[in-house]
């Protein structure tokens, strides 16, 4: 414990330099947010599935958004004034709101929307799966456009509310990138060209991101004219800085340590049940020991899901019986939670012909969950070796297929499982890097398309249960738990809330400090 305390103290001294000490007046106008990792990119086409997502959400707007304060997901216009879906589901006609502008005052036009959507598809990176259903986008007027779909897609409107489909100021991006950056990837990774409540003011790669208020925003920030995101990988440092008041808010609260935050003076904690952040193990189905389905099944049987939820996560999560999370169409609330079955695990190990070969578990940070998983699998006779990698290196290794097992997570992109399953497990998603397990099954691919094209929730639920049954047999992922989203923040901060449909979305523009100074 003494060694740990000295290490934290030394790290605290080193990291406080990342958070300059402002004067009282400046501090009253600046909200400081701690994250676990820095963003890899602030480009919606590149970074909307990673650590940059909460920041991108502050910089850009989308055509649509989820309405707040509803018990069921409802869509409303953000940049769109109105939209009409054709009877056959193959066309969406959109009219943009009049008078909306980007941060530089340039009017937002249909040409900007079409260019932004086309760019996501053209680059074909992680964000591309959000628009897999889109055949083409066409400008039909200054404020009107038409989207043509490859096939009907029941969740198309919800996906148009995700930051991956953000509308970018095409003129600013093209001007800023220049001829040397033909795809604007470098420029948009470190600059912003949106219409959100904030604009990018400063980026210190690997350390911090400073945002400034966008005075031309439809709803400018109420109080905080600046927002600083600081990457602090060590949970103990985040907690100490929050207690000291050097940071105002952190979303990087491990479920296992929630009570530590509740016990801090001057700190409040809020969370919602439902587990929109799904934690799971990704298994390499293409090569290595886990290409053997029996070994994958053994891992699924070997985990003590109940003990993990109660003993490690302290109840701050929900257990997942299969591949359909709570709240999604097709979820069966009467199904009992999964149980550890060592006899079944050992039978699958025997069927796999497993002889104790090392299985590498890749993680971005060490912690009680990874250690619990290692202990469980070792207890079942599986030789698990933990390998820690930096997030950027971890993504590169995962997309190259250089891993056995990954402790991974995915925040639901819409309240239904279809979009998540398409991203993580369809053969179509292998090309854009979201399906890193390498799993591909023609029946699952076909059913996912059918589910997306089915307007009836009851019929869609039946299709999703077919998919769920097939995935339980094949086990390309092992679903572990759905983590309740948790925010720890200074108690003098007002307006903190969690969006049940997009838990990554922080209401920074609406926050106030109840006292002018602490």
N, C-alpha and C positions, 0 to 999 in steps of 0.2 A: 504493500500500500504506500509506503514511503517513496519507493521508486516511482510509482505511478503519479504520486502527488508532485514530485520534483519534475517529472517529464511534462505534466500538464502545465506547471508553472513556467517552464522554459518555453513551451510552445505558445503559451498565452502571451508572453513577452514578445515573441517573434511575430505573432499574428496581429497583435494590437496595432502594429505599424500599418496593417492593411486598412485600418479604420481611423483616418485622421481625426484628431480631436477638434471639432468645430466650436465656434463660439455659441453662446446660449441661443441667440436669435437664429443662427443657421441650423442648429440642432432641432429647433422647434419646427423647422420647415422640411426636415429630412427624415424619412423613415428608412431604417436599416434592416434588411432582410438577410438572414443567414441560410445558406444552402449547404448541402454536403459536397457538391461538386460544381466546378465552373462549367459554363455552357461550352459545348464544342463548336457551336455556330449559332448565330442569331438570325439566320436566313430561314424563313418559314418552310422553304422547300427542302432544307437540309436538317434543321434543328428542332422541328416540331414533334419529334418523338423522343427527345432526350432531355438533358438537364436545362436546356435553354427554353423549354416550353413556357414556364411561368413568366419569363422575361418577354418572350415574343408576344405573349398574350397582352402585355402592357403597351406594346409598340404598334400593334396592328389591329385592324377590325376585319370582320368577315361579312359576307352577305347576310347571314342569319345568325341568331344566337338563341340560347335556351332562355325562356322566360323565367324570372326568379319568383320564388314564393309559391310554386305550384306543387301539388302532391304527385302529379304525373308529368312526364316531360312534354313541354309545349314549345313550339318554335315561334319566334317573332323576328321581325326585320331588324338588322343592325344597319347595314348600308342599303339594304333592299327596302323599297317602299311597299312593293307588292310582288307576288309571284303566282303563276298559274301552272298547274301540272296537267298535261293533256290526259284525255280519257284512257289512252293506251299506255300511259306512264313512260313514254319515250321522249318527252319534250317538256322542258321547264322554261317558261317565258318570264323574265325578270325585269322589273322597273326599279331603277335606283332612286334614292331620295334626292331631292333637289337641294342644292346649296351646300352639299358636303364637300370638304376640301382635305387635302393632305397637310402635313405639318408646314410645308413651304407655301401654302396658300393655293396650290394648283388644284383645280376642280377634279373631283373623282368622276371618271367617266367609265362607260361600258368597255372602252378599249383597255383601260387599266385592269379591269376584272378579267377580261378574256386573256390578256397577256400573262397575268399572274397564274391563272389556272393552267394555261398552256405550258408555262414554264415548269410547273410542278410535274406535269406529265412528261415533258421533254427531258428533264434531268433524270427522272426515273429513280430517285433516291427514296429514303424511308417514308417521306410524305406522300409518295405517289400512290400508295395503296388507298388513300382516302378518295382518290378520283379514278380508281380502276374502272368504275362503271361509266365514266364520261367518254363519249365518242368524240364530241367536238363542242367548242364554244364559239359563238358567232355574234359579232356586233350587229345590232339592227337599228341603232340610233344612238344619239349622244348619251342617253341614260337608259337604253334598253338593250337587252341581249337575250339570246336563246341558247340553252344547253340541250344538246341532243345526247340521249343515253344509248349505250350499247344494248341495254335490256332494262326493263323496269327494275327499280331499286327502292324498296320500301324505306330505306334509311338515308336516301340521298340528301334530304333536307337537313337531317341531323349532322351529316358529315360536312355539309357546307357551313356549319357553325363551329368547326374546329380550326384552330390557328394554322394548321397545315394548308388551309385554303385561304389564307389571308390575302387581302388586296394590297398590292404594292404600287407605289408611284413609279410607273415604268420609265418616265422621262428622267426622273432623278436617279434611278438605278442605272440606266444606260449611260447617262452623263457621268456619274460617279465611277462606274466600272471602266469605261473607256474600251478601246479596241483590244488591249492586252488581256482583259478579263471578259472574254466573249460570253460566258454564261452567267456573269455577275456573281459568281459564287464567292469569290474572295471579298468583294466590296460589301455585299449584303451580309457576310459573316460578321463584319465588324462595323457596320453602319445601319441606320434604319431609314426607311422611306415609307412610313405608314400614316395612319390617321388616328391611332389610339390615344389614350390619355397622356402618354409620355413619349419622349423622343430620346434616342441614345445620345448621351452627352460625353461619356468617356468609357473606354474599355481598357482594363489592365488584364491582359491575357493570363488566364489561370488564377486570377486573384479576385477581381471585383468588376462590377458593371455599374456605372452611374447613369441614371435616367433623369431628365428634366421635364417639367410640365410642358405639355403641348397646349399653348394658349388658344389654338384654333380647334381643339377637340370639341366634339358635340357635348361632352360632359367633362370639363376640365377638373383636375384634382381640387377637392374642397380645401385642404390645408397643406398637404405635403407636396411642395413644388419640386422636390427631388426625392428620388428613391434609389438607394444603394443596395445592390445585391453583393454579398460577400461569400466566397466559397471557403468553408471551414470544414475540412474532412473529419476532424476529431470531434466526436459527440460531446466529450467532456469539456472541450474548449467552447463549443457553442453554448452549452449550458452555463458555464461560468460567465461568459460575456453577456448572456441574456440576464443573468442575475445582477450583474454590475450595471446594466442599463446601456452597455455599449452597442448592443443590437436590440431592436424592438420586437422582432418576430422571427420565428423559424418554423418552417414546414418539415424540416429534417428531424422529426422526433421519432426515434425508434419506439415501436409499440412496447417493447420490453422495458423501456425506461420511463414510461409516461409518469409514473408516480414520483419519480425524482423531480420532474418539472412541477408537478402539483405542489410539492413541498417548498418551492422557492419563494422567498419573500418578494412581493411586488410583481409576481408573475401569475398569469391566468392561463388556463388550458381549455381549448374547446375541441370537440370531435363530433362526428356523426357516425351512426352505425350503418352497416351495409356493405362495407368493404369494396369500394370502387377500385382500389389498387390491388390487383391480383398478384400474389407472390407464388412462384412456381419454380420447378427445376426444368431446365431445357436439356434434353438428352440428344446427343448426336446420333441420328438414325442412319447416317450415311457411312461412317467409318469408325474404327475403334471398337472397344468392347461393347458399347451400347448400341451398336448396329444390330445386336442380338436382342430380339423382342423379349425373350425370357428374362434377360438381365434387367431390362427396363421395367418389366412387371414386378420383378423382385424388389426393386427400389420402391415402387409404389406400395407394396405390402409392408416394407420394413419400417416405414415412418410411423411414429407415435403422434398422430395428429392432435389428439386431445391433450396430451401432456405438453405439446408445443404451445397450444393456445392458452392453456391454464398456467403452466409453470413458467414459461419463457415470456410469452406475450401478455401475461396478466389479464387475459380476457379481452384485450383490445383488438379483436379480430373475429372473423367468422370462418368456420370450417367449410370447405368446399368438397362436396361428395364427388362431383364430376367436373365437366368443362363448362357448365352453365352457371354463372354466378347469381346470387340472390338479386331479385329485382328484374332480372331479364325474362323475356318471353321464353317459355320452356322450362323454367326452374321449377323443381318439385319440392315445396317446403316440407312435405311429409317424409322425404327420404332421410334415413338416419345418417349422421356424419360418418366419415370413413374411420376405420379402426386399424390398428396395427395387427398384422397376422404373420408372426414369425414362421409358423409352419408352412404357410403358403409361399413366403419369401424363399425359404430354403428349398422347397420343391422346385421353384422356378430357377434357382441357382443351379440345382442339379440338372434340370432340363437344358440350361444354357451351357453346361460343361465348364462352369466357371472354376478356375484354379487359383484364385487369389491375385490375379493381375491388378496392378494399381488402376484405380479410377480417379481421374483428376477432377476435383470440384473447384471451378473458377469463381472467385468472388471479387467484388470491387472493394470491400472492406471486411475485416474480421469482426466477428460479433457473436452474440449468444445463439442466434438462429443458425448460422453456418456451423458453429461448433456442435449444436444439438443434432443437426442433420448428419454430420460426420459421425457422432457418437452412435446414433441410431443405426446407420448403415454398417458401421464397424461391428456393432452388436449382432447384426444379422449375418455377418461373415463376408461383408464386402469391404475390400481394402481401399478406403477413400483417403486421398491426399489433397489437402486444401492448397490452392495456389491463388495468391492475391495479385491482382493486376489493376493498374490505373484505368479509369473508365474508358479513355480513348483507346488504349491498347486492348482492353477487353472487348470493345466493339469490333475492332479490326480482327482479332483472333476469332471471335464468334462468326463474323461474316465470311472468314476464310475457312471455317470448319475445323480450326485447330483447337479443339477442346473435346472433353468427354461429357462434362456435366457443368451446367451454369446455374447458380442461384440468381434468379432473374425476377423482374416485376414488370407489370404493364398496367397503366391506368386506363380504365375503360373510356373509349372515345365517344361512346354514346351509351345510353342506358341499356342497350341490348347487346348480347354476346356475339351476334353475327359479325360485326365489324372486327372485333378482337380476334375471333377465330379465323377470319379471312386473312388478317395481317400475320398471324403467328403460324398458321398451319396449312394454308392453301398452297398448292404447288405454284400458283401464279405469283405469290409473294416471295419466292426464293430469289427472284431476280433483283428486287429492290432492297433486299437485305433485312427485312423484318422477320422472315421465316428462316431462322438460323439453325433450327433442328434438322433441316433438310427433308422433312417429312413431305410426302406427296402421295395422295391416294385419289384415284379418279372418281370414286364414289363420293368422297368427302368434298372434292372440288365441285362436283356437279350439284350436290345437295346445298352447298353454301350459296351457289348462284340461284338455286331454286328458292332458298329461304329469303334472300335479298329481294327477289322479284315477287314474293307472295304478300299481298296486302293484308290478308286475314291473319290476325295474331294467333288464332287457334291453329290454323293450318301451318303457320310458321313454327309454332311450338312443336308440332309433330315432327317436322323436318329436323329441327335442332336436336330433338331427342334421338333421332337416328344418328346424327353426327356424333352426339355424345357417347352413344353406345359403341360406335366404331373406334373412337379415340380411346375409350377405356380399355379396349382390347389391344390397341397398338401402342399406347403410352408414349407418344413423342414428347409430351410434357407431363410432369407430375404436379398437379395443382395442390398447393399446400394450405394456403389460407387467403382470405381477403382482409387486408389490413384496414381498420377504420382510419380515415384521414384525421390527422391530429395537427393542430397549430398551437404552439406555445408563444405567448406574447406578453409584453409589459402591460400590467393591469390598467395603466393610464391611457391605453390605446382604445379608442372607441370605434365601433363599426366593423370589428373583425367577425367574419362569418366564413362558412365553407359551402361552396356550391355543390349540391348533391349530384349534379350531372357532369360537372367539370371541376373536379376537386383541385386541379392545378391552378385554377383561376383565383388570384388574390385580389380582393377589393381595395387595392391601394388608393385609388382615386377617391374613394368614399371614406377613407379613414380620417380620424381627427385625434388630436391629443387632448385629453380632458383637462390637462393643466399645461400652461405655457412653458413651464420648465420643471425639471425634477430636482 
